[in-house]
Amino acid sequence: MLVLLTDGRYDTNTPAELVRELERETVSKVIVVGIGVSDPIQLRQISTDPNNVQDMMLPSQIEPVAENIKELACPNSNTNH
């Protein structure tokens, strides 16, 4: 699994191409966190699943975004432990 933090604004397909190459090698899931004003289309192109895209406009959103990443990474875990 790879968690990628990005502003989601690229002039080329490099991040998406890199992720596809990683998927072929070892990475089974890519979770993308858009920081600030990010491009949602590019974020979805980078992730392995559109549901694996998170947005974080402000630093104060780090805790809920981190919780969402934990749930995406370990969907069957019990958070009450």
N, C-alpha and C positions, 0 to 999 in steps of 0.2 A: 504494500500500500504506500502511496505517496500523497502527502498533503502539500499542495503548492500554494504559496501566498503570492499574489500578483496584483498589479494595477489593471491587468487585463487589456492593455492597449499595446498591440504589436503591429509593426509594419509588415511583418512576414508571417509565415506559418511555422516558424521555428519552434515555439513551445508545443504546438499540437504535434508536429513531426517528432520532437523529442519524446513526448509522452507515448506516441504510438510505438516508437522504437523500444522504450522501456517496457511497454506491455508485451511486446514480442519476447523480451528477455526474461523478465521476472515480475513485473508489477501487475497485480491483478485489479487494483482499484486506484483511481486517482480522484482525490477530493480537492477541489479548487476553491480558494477563498479570495474573493475580490476585495481589494483594499481601496477605500475611497471611491471615486467616481470611476467605476470599471465598466468595460464593455461586456454586457451579458452574453452576447452572441459568441465572442471569442472565449469567454469562460466556459460556456457549454461545449465548444469545440475542443477545448483542452481536456475536459473531464471525461471519464469513462461512462458517465451517466448524467444526464441533465439534473437529476435529483441530488447529485453530489456537488452542487455548486452552492456556496454560501457567500453572502455579501456582508461586508463590515465597513460601514461608512465612517464610524467614529471609534476611537480607541475604547470608549466606554462599552462597546458592544462585544468586547473580547470574551467575556464569560459566557454569554448565550451562544456565541459562535463556537467556542471551545466545547460546550456541551453538545451542540449539534454534530460537531465533528466526531466526538466520542460515540454518539449514537449511530452515526453512519459507519464508523470503523468497527464497532462491536454491537450490531443490532440486537443480539440476543442476551446482552449483559444486563444484569440487574443493578440499577444505580443505587439501591438501598443498602449495599454492603459497606 
